[in-house]
Amino acid sequence: MTLRRLAISFFAAIICCLPAMTRLAHAIEMETALQGAVSILPSGDRDLEVNLGLGLFQRPEFLGAEDYKTSLLPLIDIEYRGRLFASTQRGLGLFLFDTGNFRAGPRITFDEGRDSSDYDLTRNLADIDPSAEVGLYFESYLGWLRLKGDIRKGVGGGHQGALARLDMATAIRAGARDTLFLGVNVTAADQSYMEAYFGVPTARATPQVPAFSAKAGPRDANVYASFVHSFQGGMYLSIDGGAGRLLGDAETSPIAGTLDQVLTQFYLGTVIGYRF
């Protein structure tokens, strides 16, 4: 495959990824939700590594929601020469620094915002517009430990806030074709983000949702497990599950259920996919 054809294929993939990422970004958030599908490292023997799949995912309607919804999710993850990637989970990025065990670079992700009229607890609040998030992303592999993290800032409308995330995981080989991933991650946000998603302005407060000022701090922490079975010929099946807990002002916000509720949220998903 020529360089020109590779470039055309890659940028066509970017165009395909954009609508899916815009719709699915804020729930993890896709990157936390379906870890197994992108946890197996690319083979590295091809310039263009493609991972396509279809998943079923049950998640809270939004961070802090008591109700759950089930969604059918596409997976598109394409990486060019281990540097440039376009993904419904990882976003759009370029690894400018790569030592083999550590790579880092700029990344663009998307936040779907919030249509406040969709949920009873947010019905009287202003909508949050969808927005791009621009930041820096890294991956590091230290023996049995995988570290990932990013810092990102909302631009172009939307929450206009900044977030930081750290993810740690380990892989356990359960057979020639089976791998179990166990991990934990935590996310913190600045006041702009927390006010947008968890604050309640006095002018929009109601008896059911009183005024609340959300300050910067931890947003949530998650533990997760992913089981991946690889079939012959590039096909694979992943099963993902996890639990997350809101922290700090995100937990005590009246948007997150009731004020005295210790709120733990769960998610469960599966993906059938093909790598080539």
KOLPA-318032 format. One record per residue (C-alpha): residue number from 0; residue in three letters; x negated, z negated, y. Coordinates in Angstrom, 1 decimal, always signed. Layout:
BEGIN
+-----+-----+--------+--------+--------+
|   k |   r |     px |     pz |     py |
+-----+-----+--------+--------+--------+
| NUM | ALA |      X |      Z |      Y |
...
+-----+-----+--------+--------+--------+
REM end
This chain:
BEGIN
+-----+-----+--------+--------+--------+
|   k |   r |     px |     pz |     py |
+-----+-----+--------+--------+--------+
|   0 | MET |   +0.0 |   +0.0 |   +0.0 |
|   1 | THR |   -1.5 |   +1.0 |   +3.4 |
|   2 | LEU |   -2.0 |   -1.4 |   +6.3 |
|   3 | ARG |   +0.7 |   +0.5 |   +8.2 |
|   4 | ARG |   +3.3 |   +0.1 |   +5.4 |
|   5 | LEU |   +2.4 |   -3.6 |   +5.1 |
|   6 | ALA |   +2.9 |   -4.1 |   +8.8 |
|   7 | ILE |   +6.3 |   -2.3 |   +8.8 |
|   8 | SER |   +7.4 |   -4.3 |   +5.8 |
|   9 | PHE |   +6.4 |   -7.6 |   +7.4 |
|  10 | PHE |   +8.1 |   -7.0 |  +10.7 |
|  11 | ALA |  +11.2 |   -5.8 |   +9.0 |
|  12 | ALA |  +11.2 |   -9.1 |   +7.2 |
|  13 | ILE |  +11.0 |  -10.9 |  +10.5 |
|  14 | ILE |  +14.1 |   -9.1 |  +11.7 |
|  15 | CYS |  +15.9 |  -10.1 |   +8.5 |
|  16 | CYS |  +14.8 |  -13.7 |   +8.8 |
|  17 | LEU |  +15.9 |  -14.3 |  +12.3 |
|  18 | PRO |  +19.7 |  -14.5 |  +11.8 |
|  19 | ALA |  +19.3 |  -16.8 |   +8.8 |
|  20 | MET |  +16.9 |  -19.1 |  +10.5 |
|  21 | THR |  +19.1 |  -19.4 |  +13.6 |
|  22 | ARG |  +22.2 |  -20.4 |  +11.5 |
|  23 | LEU |  +20.4 |  -22.8 |   +9.2 |
|  24 | ALA |  +17.8 |  -24.5 |  +11.2 |
|  25 | HIS |  +19.0 |  -28.0 |  +12.2 |
|  26 | ALA |  +20.6 |  -29.4 |   +9.1 |
|  27 | ILE |  +16.1 |  -30.2 |   +8.1 |
|  28 | GLU |  +16.4 |  -28.6 |   +8.3 |
|  29 | MET |  +15.7 |  -25.9 |   +5.8 |
|  30 | GLU |  +12.0 |  -26.9 |   +5.4 |
|  31 | THR |  +12.9 |  -30.3 |   +4.0 |
|  32 | ALA |  +16.0 |  -29.2 |   +2.2 |
|  33 | LEU |  +14.7 |  -26.7 |   -0.3 |
|  34 | GLN |  +11.1 |  -27.6 |   -0.7 |
|  35 | GLY |  +10.6 |  -26.4 |   -4.3 |
|  36 | ALA |  +11.2 |  -22.7 |   -3.6 |
|  37 | VAL |   +8.1 |  -22.5 |   -1.3 |
|  38 | SER |   +5.9 |  -25.3 |   -2.8 |
|  39 | ILE |   +4.2 |  -23.1 |   -5.4 |
|  40 | LEU |   +1.2 |  -21.5 |   -3.6 |
|  41 | PRO |   +1.0 |  -17.7 |   -3.4 |
|  42 | SER |   -1.3 |  -16.1 |   -6.0 |
|  43 | GLY |   -3.7 |  -14.8 |   -3.3 |
|  44 | ASP |   -4.4 |  -11.6 |   -5.2 |
|  45 | ARG |   -2.1 |   -9.4 |   -3.0 |
|  46 | ASP |   -2.1 |   -8.7 |   +0.7 |
|  47 | LEU |   +1.6 |   -9.1 |   +1.0 |
|  48 | GLU |   +3.2 |  -12.1 |   -0.9 |
|  49 | VAL |   +7.0 |  -11.9 |   -1.0 |
|  50 | ASN |   +9.4 |  -14.7 |   -2.2 |
|  51 | LEU |  +13.1 |  -13.8 |   -2.2 |
|  52 | GLY |  +15.9 |  -16.1 |   -3.5 |
|  53 | LEU |  +19.4 |  -17.4 |   -3.1 |
|  54 | GLY |  +20.3 |  -21.0 |   -3.0 |
|  55 | LEU |  +23.2 |  -23.4 |   -3.1 |
|  56 | PHE |  +22.8 |  -26.5 |   -0.9 |
|  57 | GLN |  +24.9 |  -29.6 |   -0.2 |
|  58 | ARG |  +24.1 |  -31.4 |   +3.0 |
|  59 | PRO |  +25.6 |  -33.6 |   +5.8 |
|  60 | GLU |  +27.5 |  -31.5 |   +8.3 |
|  61 | PHE |  +25.0 |  -32.7 |  +10.9 |
|  62 | LEU |  +22.4 |  -35.5 |  +11.2 |
|  63 | GLY |  +24.5 |  -38.7 |  +11.2 |
|  64 | ALA |  +27.6 |  -37.1 |   +9.8 |
|  65 | GLU |  +29.6 |  -38.9 |   +7.1 |
|  66 | ASP |  +31.1 |  -35.7 |   +5.7 |
|  67 | TYR |  +29.2 |  -33.1 |   +3.6 |
|  68 | LYS |  +29.4 |  -29.4 |   +3.3 |
|  69 | THR |  +28.1 |  -26.9 |   +0.7 |
|  70 | SER |  +26.4 |  -23.7 |   +1.8 |
|  71 | LEU |  +25.1 |  -20.6 |   +0.1 |
|  72 | LEU |  +21.6 |  -20.0 |   +1.6 |
|  73 | PRO |  +19.3 |  -17.0 |   +1.5 |
|  74 | LEU |  +15.6 |  -17.5 |   +1.0 |
|  75 | ILE |  +13.1 |  -15.0 |   +2.5 |
|  76 | ASP |   +9.5 |  -16.0 |   +2.6 |
|  77 | ILE |   +6.8 |  -13.4 |   +3.3 |
|  78 | GLU |   +3.1 |  -14.0 |   +3.9 |
|  79 | TYR |   +0.5 |  -11.4 |   +4.9 |
|  80 | ARG |   -3.1 |  -12.0 |   +3.9 |
|  81 | GLY |   -2.6 |  -15.8 |   +3.9 |
|  82 | ARG |   -2.3 |  -15.8 |   +7.7 |
|  83 | LEU |   +0.9 |  -14.4 |   +9.0 |
|  84 | PHE |   +4.2 |  -15.6 |   +7.7 |
|  85 | ALA |   +7.9 |  -15.0 |   +8.3 |
|  86 | SER |  +10.3 |  -17.4 |   +6.5 |
|  87 | THR |  +13.8 |  -18.7 |   +6.6 |
|  88 | GLN |  +12.2 |  -22.1 |   +5.8 |
|  89 | ARG |   +8.9 |  -22.2 |   +7.5 |
|  90 | GLY |   +9.7 |  -20.0 |  +10.6 |
|  91 | LEU |   +7.4 |  -17.5 |  +12.1 |
|  92 | GLY |   +3.7 |  -18.4 |  +12.2 |
|  93 | LEU |   +0.1 |  -17.4 |  +12.3 |
|  94 | PHE |   -2.7 |  -19.4 |  +10.8 |
|  95 | LEU |   -5.6 |  -19.0 |  +13.2 |
|  96 | PHE |   -7.7 |  -21.6 |  +11.5 |
|  97 | ASP |   -8.3 |  -21.6 |   +7.8 |
|  98 | THR |  -11.0 |  -23.4 |   +5.7 |
|  99 | GLY |   -9.4 |  -22.9 |   +2.3 |
| 100 | ASN |   -8.0 |  -26.4 |   +2.0 |
| 101 | PHE |   -6.8 |  -26.7 |   +5.6 |
| 102 | ARG |   -5.0 |  -24.1 |   +7.8 |
| 103 | ALA |   -3.3 |  -24.4 |  +11.1 |
| 104 | GLY |   -1.9 |  -22.3 |  +13.9 |
| 105 | PRO |   +1.1 |  -21.6 |  +16.2 |
| 106 | ARG |   +4.6 |  -21.4 |  +14.8 |
| 107 | ILE |   +8.1 |  -20.6 |  +16.0 |
| 108 | THR |  +11.1 |  -22.3 |  +14.5 |
| 109 | PHE |  +14.8 |  -22.3 |  +15.4 |
| 110 | ASP |  +17.4 |  -25.0 |  +16.2 |
| 111 | GLU |  +21.0 |  -23.9 |  +15.7 |
| 112 | GLY |  +22.3 |  -26.4 |  +18.3 |
| 113 | ARG |  +25.7 |  -28.0 |  +17.9 |
| 114 | ASP |  +29.2 |  -26.8 |  +18.4 |
| 115 | SER |  +30.6 |  -30.2 |  +19.4 |
| 116 | SER |  +34.2 |  -29.2 |  +18.9 |
| 117 | ASP |  +33.5 |  -28.9 |  +15.1 |
| 118 | TYR |  +33.3 |  -32.6 |  +14.6 |
| 119 | ASP |  +35.5 |  -35.5 |  +15.5 |
| 120 | LEU |  +32.7 |  -37.8 |  +16.7 |
| 121 | THR |  +31.2 |  -35.1 |  +19.1 |
| 122 | ARG |  +34.4 |  -33.4 |  +20.2 |
| 123 | ASN |  +34.2 |  -34.8 |  +23.7 |
| 124 | LEU |  +30.5 |  -34.1 |  +24.1 |
| 125 | ALA |  +28.8 |  -31.0 |  +25.5 |
| 126 | ASP |  +27.7 |  -28.2 |  +23.2 |
| 127 | ILE |  +24.0 |  -27.8 |  +22.4 |
| 128 | ASP |  +23.0 |  -24.2 |  +22.7 |
| 129 | PRO |  +20.8 |  -22.6 |  +19.9 |
| 130 | SER |  +17.1 |  -22.5 |  +20.9 |
| 131 | ALA |  +13.7 |  -21.4 |  +19.7 |
| 132 | GLU |  +11.1 |  -24.1 |  +19.1 |
| 133 | VAL |   +7.4 |  -23.3 |  +19.8 |
| 134 | GLY |   +4.6 |  -25.5 |  +18.4 |
| 135 | LEU |   +1.6 |  -26.0 |  +16.1 |
| 136 | TYR |   +1.8 |  -26.3 |  +12.3 |
| 137 | PHE |   -0.7 |  -27.3 |   +9.7 |
| 138 | GLU |   -1.1 |  -27.5 |   +5.9 |
| 139 | SER |   -3.8 |  -29.4 |   +4.0 |
| 140 | TYR |   -4.5 |  -29.7 |   +0.3 |
| 141 | LEU |   -6.7 |  -32.7 |   -0.7 |
| 142 | GLY |   -6.8 |  -32.8 |   -4.4 |
| 143 | TRP |   -3.5 |  -34.2 |   -5.6 |
| 144 | LEU |   -2.2 |  -34.7 |   -2.0 |
| 145 | ARG |   -0.5 |  -32.1 |   +0.1 |
| 146 | LEU |   -0.1 |  -32.8 |   +3.8 |
| 147 | LYS |   +2.0 |  -30.7 |   +6.2 |
| 148 | GLY |   +3.0 |  -31.4 |   +9.8 |
| 149 | ASP |   +3.9 |  -29.9 |  +13.1 |
| 150 | ILE |   +4.6 |  -30.5 |  +16.8 |
| 151 | ARG |   +7.2 |  -28.4 |  +18.4 |
| 152 | LYS |   +9.1 |  -28.0 |  +21.7 |
| 153 | GLY |  +12.5 |  -26.5 |  +22.4 |
| 154 | VAL |  +12.5 |  -23.6 |  +24.8 |
| 155 | GLY |  +15.1 |  -21.2 |  +26.2 |
| 156 | GLY |  +18.0 |  -23.6 |  +26.5 |
| 157 | GLY |  +19.3 |  -26.0 |  +23.8 |
| 158 | HIS |  +17.9 |  -29.5 |  +23.4 |
| 159 | GLN |  +14.6 |  -28.9 |  +25.5 |
| 160 | GLY |  +13.0 |  -31.7 |  +23.6 |
| 161 | ALA |   +9.9 |  -32.2 |  +21.6 |
| 162 | LEU |   +9.5 |  -33.3 |  +17.9 |
| 163 | ALA |   +6.7 |  -34.2 |  +15.6 |
| 164 | ARG |   +6.9 |  -34.2 |  +11.8 |
| 165 | LEU |   +4.5 |  -35.4 |   +9.0 |
| 166 | ASP |   +5.1 |  -34.6 |   +5.3 |
| 167 | MET |   +3.2 |  -35.9 |   +2.3 |
| 168 | ALA |   +3.7 |  -34.7 |   -1.3 |
| 169 | THR |   +2.1 |  -34.6 |   -4.7 |
| 170 | ALA |   +2.5 |  -32.1 |   -7.6 |
| 171 | ILE |   +2.8 |  -33.2 |  -11.2 |
| 172 | ARG |   +2.5 |  -30.5 |  -13.9 |
| 173 | ALA |   +5.1 |  -31.1 |  -16.5 |
| 174 | GLY |   +4.2 |  -28.1 |  -18.7 |
| 175 | ALA |   +2.7 |  -24.7 |  -18.5 |
| 176 | ARG |   +5.7 |  -23.4 |  -16.4 |
| 177 | ASP |   +7.1 |  -26.6 |  -15.0 |
| 178 | THR |   +6.0 |  -28.5 |  -11.8 |
| 179 | LEU |   +7.5 |  -31.6 |  -10.3 |
| 180 | PHE |   +6.9 |  -32.3 |   -6.6 |
| 181 | LEU |   +7.5 |  -35.8 |   -5.1 |
| 182 | GLY |   +7.3 |  -36.2 |   -1.3 |
| 183 | VAL |   +8.2 |  -38.1 |   +1.8 |
| 184 | ASN |   +8.4 |  -37.0 |   +5.5 |
| 185 | VAL |   +9.2 |  -38.6 |   +8.8 |
| 186 | THR |  +10.2 |  -37.0 |  +12.1 |
| 187 | ALA |  +10.0 |  -38.5 |  +15.7 |
| 188 | ALA |  +11.4 |  -37.0 |  +18.9 |
| 189 | ASP |  +11.1 |  -37.5 |  +22.6 |
| 190 | GLN |  +13.9 |  -38.7 |  +24.9 |
| 191 | SER |  +15.2 |  -35.2 |  +25.8 |
| 192 | TYR |  +15.9 |  -34.4 |  +22.2 |
| 193 | MET |  +17.3 |  -37.8 |  +21.3 |
| 194 | GLU |  +19.6 |  -37.7 |  +24.3 |
| 195 | ALA |  +20.8 |  -34.2 |  +23.5 |
| 196 | TYR |  +21.7 |  -35.0 |  +19.9 |
| 197 | PHE |  +22.4 |  -38.8 |  +19.8 |
| 198 | GLY |  +23.1 |  -39.8 |  +23.4 |
| 199 | VAL |  +26.6 |  -40.2 |  +24.9 |
| 200 | PRO |  +26.9 |  -39.8 |  +28.7 |
| 201 | THR |  +29.1 |  -42.3 |  +30.5 |
| 202 | ALA |  +31.3 |  -39.5 |  +31.8 |
| 203 | ARG |  +32.0 |  -38.2 |  +28.2 |
| 204 | ALA |  +32.4 |  -41.6 |  +26.5 |
| 205 | THR |  +35.6 |  -42.6 |  +24.8 |
| 206 | PRO |  +36.9 |  -45.8 |  +23.2 |
| 207 | GLN |  +35.8 |  -44.4 |  +19.8 |
| 208 | VAL |  +32.5 |  -43.1 |  +21.0 |
| 209 | PRO |  +31.1 |  -45.4 |  +23.7 |
| 210 | ALA |  +28.3 |  -44.5 |  +26.2 |
| 211 | PHE |  +24.9 |  -44.6 |  +24.6 |
| 212 | SER |  +21.4 |  -43.8 |  +25.9 |
| 213 | ALA |  +19.0 |  -42.6 |  +23.2 |
| 214 | LYS |  +15.3 |  -43.2 |  +23.7 |
| 215 | ALA |  +12.3 |  -41.5 |  +22.3 |
| 216 | GLY |  +11.1 |  -42.7 |  +18.9 |
| 217 | PRO |  +11.5 |  -42.0 |  +15.1 |
| 218 | ARG |  +14.5 |  -39.8 |  +14.2 |
| 219 | ASP |  +14.6 |  -39.9 |  +10.4 |
| 220 | ALA |  +12.7 |  -40.3 |   +7.2 |
| 221 | ASN |  +13.3 |  -38.6 |   +3.9 |
| 222 | VAL |  +12.1 |  -38.9 |   +0.3 |
| 223 | TYR |  +12.6 |  -35.9 |   -1.9 |
| 224 | ALA |  +11.9 |  -34.4 |   -5.4 |
| 225 | SER |  +11.7 |  -30.8 |   -6.4 |
| 226 | PHE |  +11.5 |  -29.4 |   -9.9 |
| 227 | VAL |  +10.3 |  -25.8 |  -10.3 |
| 228 | HIS |  +10.4 |  -23.8 |  -13.5 |
| 229 | SER |   +8.6 |  -20.5 |  -13.5 |
| 230 | PHE |   +9.8 |  -17.7 |  -15.8 |
| 231 | GLN |   +7.8 |  -14.7 |  -16.9 |
| 232 | GLY |   +7.6 |  -11.8 |  -14.5 |
| 233 | GLY |   +7.9 |  -13.8 |  -11.2 |
| 234 | MET |  +11.3 |  -15.3 |  -11.5 |
| 235 | TYR |  +11.7 |  -19.0 |  -10.9 |
| 236 | LEU |  +14.4 |  -21.8 |  -10.6 |
| 237 | SER |  +14.0 |  -24.8 |   -8.3 |
| 238 | ILE |  +16.2 |  -27.9 |   -8.2 |
| 239 | ASP |  +15.8 |  -30.1 |   -5.1 |
| 240 | GLY |  +17.2 |  -33.5 |   -4.2 |
| 241 | GLY |  +16.5 |  -36.1 |   -1.6 |
| 242 | ALA |  +17.7 |  -38.9 |   +0.6 |
| 243 | GLY |  +17.2 |  -39.4 |   +4.3 |
| 244 | ARG |  +17.8 |  -42.3 |   +6.6 |
| 245 | LEU |  +18.2 |  -42.1 |  +10.4 |
| 246 | LEU |  +15.9 |  -44.4 |  +12.3 |
| 247 | GLY |  +15.7 |  -46.0 |  +15.7 |
| 248 | ASP |  +18.3 |  -44.9 |  +18.3 |
| 249 | ALA |  +19.4 |  -42.0 |  +16.0 |
| 250 | GLU |  +20.7 |  -44.7 |  +13.5 |
| 251 | THR |  +22.4 |  -46.9 |  +16.1 |
| 252 | SER |  +24.0 |  -44.0 |  +18.1 |
| 253 | PRO |  +27.8 |  -44.0 |  +17.9 |
| 254 | ILE |  +27.5 |  -40.4 |  +16.9 |
| 255 | ALA |  +26.1 |  -41.5 |  +13.6 |
| 256 | GLY |  +29.2 |  -43.1 |  +12.1 |
| 257 | THR |  +29.9 |  -46.6 |  +13.3 |
| 258 | LEU |  +27.5 |  -48.8 |  +15.3 |
| 259 | ASP |  +27.0 |  -51.3 |  +12.4 |
| 260 | GLN |  +26.5 |  -48.7 |   +9.7 |
| 261 | VAL |  +23.2 |  -48.4 |   +7.9 |
| 262 | LEU |  +23.4 |  -44.7 |   +7.3 |
| 263 | THR |  +21.6 |  -43.0 |   +4.4 |
| 264 | GLN |  +22.3 |  -39.3 |   +3.8 |
| 265 | PHE |  +21.7 |  -37.3 |   +0.7 |
| 266 | TYR |  +21.1 |  -33.6 |   -0.1 |
| 267 | LEU |  +21.0 |  -31.5 |   -3.2 |
| 268 | GLY |  +20.1 |  -27.9 |   -3.7 |
| 269 | THR |  +19.0 |  -25.2 |   -6.1 |
| 270 | VAL |  +17.4 |  -21.8 |   -5.7 |
| 271 | ILE |  +17.0 |  -18.9 |   -8.1 |
| 272 | GLY |  +14.3 |  -16.6 |   -6.8 |
| 273 | TYR |  +11.7 |  -13.9 |   -7.4 |
| 274 | ARG |   +8.0 |  -13.8 |   -6.3 |
| 275 | PHE |   +6.1 |  -10.5 |   -6.1 |
+-----+-----+--------+--------+--------+
REM end
